[in-house]
Amino acid sequence: MGWDSCEAWQSKADVVKAIQADHSGGGWTLLDSSVVGNTYYGLHERIDAGKVQRLITCCLISKGGGTWGYKSMSEDMGPYCYTCPKRILDKADEVEAVSYSATEWRAKCRAHARRAHAVKSLKTGTVVRLIPGLKLQGMILEVATVVTAKPLVVVTEGGIRASLKRTYVAEILGAPAEFVKDHIVHVKVG
């Protein structure tokens, strides 16, 4: 399970065309597809002995050394890519998933989408839990309060003010009763 590459591919669009051609056949039909960042998602269907099967493929797209390539995986492999569009998940869920791993992966994609939506709608004063292990100036950061949403600036319980990537927010805990505007240290993370 390595990477497929070709010097003839000159753009991401060329890679997507190649992925779609490579994933056609064997009785599978492409129903829908989407590219999110550098990840391609394809929804495929086949009918075998009257039973409809649907499978989502996930392909990482990259350019290295001047050559475009992709790594192909399917949802039943449990890929660590959780940005599959809701419309593809919804269409896939119309029939039973091919495996328990695929069902779990779809649930993780939906959870990621909910978290991403919630993080996009952060407001000043919202209390958030940060991803585990996030360190700043030797201190582990766990809980912080949003100072500004765009760009995301937070202040920790210890008074450290930091500019963070939204992906560092693990969970929204709620709004505090009182928001403190005096901050001690100003740093940028990420």
Summary of the structure (lengths in Angstrom):
residues: 190
radius of gyration: 20.9
end to end distance: 31.3
largest distance: 67.6
contacts: 540
relative contact order: 0.11
helix: 24%
strand: 41%
